[in-house]
Amino acid sequence: MKKLFAEFFGTYWLVFGGCGSALFAAGIPDLGIGFVGVSLAFGLTVLTMAYAVGHISGGHFNPAVSFGLWAGGRFSAKDLVPYIIAQCIGALAAAGTLFVIWSGKAGNVIDNTRAGAFASNGFGAFSPDGYSMSSAFIAEFVLTFFFLLIILGATDKFANERFAGIAIGLALTLIHLISIPITNTSVNPARSLSQAIFTGGGPLSQVWLFWAAPILGAITAGFIYKTVLQKHDVA
């Protein structure tokens, strides 16, 4: 249960900090943090929770990461469903908190006909810069693929694991710097689901892509790392 609580709190912090920065701080006139600030916020949530609770649960905070670590031989299949449930509940709890805060300002309504509404992900008309479904799928697949390669490499027993959290946090920052204009950046099915449920409409109907592409990218990375890149002990 400690592992599941760690995943709950870690995913909560990721969604609250990352999506919260997009909702409350990105667009403030003259003082807004913009895309760069939101990218840093997502990276910092993972970095901070990796050191806070990573030693308890492994610090996944993302169903795609759990699938990727399973494919890479680092995670047991029997723990996949409990981890994913904990991650999704944490993400939904964070989105609910954000919604309560968001609703406390007069005039704040969720317009689910607009791209990026309530920090949701999307493609086509719901992409921040109008990118197609195929572009969104490729971006989410490739970015999650490399995210898992970085996670697997940085946490390898032959690597310096003390700095793994920094590498992983900076990787997520870079991923957001690349892809916020494309999909508003997911690479995390739980993060996408939580915001889509509160947004409804088009973003909710498109959430399947933000499960399929990241999970496929993560599994591919896990198998490639295990079979091609993994260094083994010399007998």
ABEGO torsion letter per residue (X at the ends): XAAAAAAAAAAAAAAAAAAAAAAAAAABBGABAEAAAAAAAAAAAAAAAAAAAAAAAGGAGBAAAAAAAAAAGABBAAAAAAAAAAAAAAAAAAAAAAAAAAAABBGBBBBAABBGBGGBBBBEAABAAGBBAAAAAAAAAAAAAAAAAAAAAAABAABBAAAAAAAAAAAAAAAAAAAAAAAGEBGBAAAAAAAAAAAEEAAAAAAAAAAAAAAAAAAAAAAAAAAAABBBBBX
